Amino acid sequence: MSTVAEAVREQLMATNESYKNLQEEHTRYAAELDKLAHKTYLNEDEKLQEVRLKKLKLRVKDEMERLVREQARIH
């Protein structure tokens, strides 16, 4: 069963270049975080990078959700 938000996300992926770019960015940050997560030990630079990536990923996700809410309000 698809929710309204899921339908809006699918529509945005098909029609909104900004949303697509944000999704790609989010995926890239997730992949980088995954690489770090598979390491046994993180040095100080990697720990800082992990925190930075988590913040960037969250910022992108928040922007994507803002676009979803905005689009859902229009329709």
KARA-V367711 format. One record per residue. N is the residue number from 1. SS is DSSP state (2 for helix, 1 for strand, 0 for the rest). OMEGA is omega in whole degrees, -180 to 180 (999 if undefined). BURIAL is I if it has 16 or more other ideal C-beta (glycine too) atoms within 10 Angstrom, else O. Layout:
BEGIN
n=<N	N>
ss=<SS	SS>
omega=<OMEGA	OMEGA>
burial=<BURIAL	BURIAL>
END
This chain:
BEGIN
n=<1	2	3	4	5	6	7	8	9	10	11	12	13	14	15	16	17	18	19	20	21	22	23	24	25	26	27	28	29	30	31	32	33	34	35	36	37	38	39	40	41	42	43	44	45	46	47	48	49	50	51	52	53	54	55	56	57	58	59	60	61	62	63	64	65	66	67	68	69	70	71	72	73	74	75>
ss=<0	0	0	2	2	2	2	2	2	2	2	2	2	2	2	0	2	2	2	2	2	2	2	2	2	2	2	2	2	2	2	2	2	2	2	2	2	0	0	0	0	0	0	2	2	2	2	2	2	2	2	2	2	2	2	2	2	2	2	2	2	2	2	2	2	2	2	2	2	2	2	2	2	2	0>
omega=<-177	177	178	-180	179	178	179	178	179	179	180	178	-178	-170	-172	-178	179	179	178	179	178	179	178	178	180	179	179	178	179	179	179	177	179	177	179	-178	-179	177	179	-177	175	174	-175	179	179	176	178	178	179	179	180	-179	178	179	179	180	179	178	179	180	177	179	177	-180	176	178	178	-180	180	-180	-180	179	-179	-176	999>
burial=<O	O	O	O	O	O	O	I	I	O	O	I	O	O	O	O	O	O	I	O	O	I	I	O	I	I	O	O	I	O	O	I	I	O	O	O	O	O	O	O	O	O	O	O	O	O	O	O	O	I	O	O	I	O	O	I	I	O	O	I	I	O	O	I	O	O	I	I	O	O	I	O	O	O	O>
END
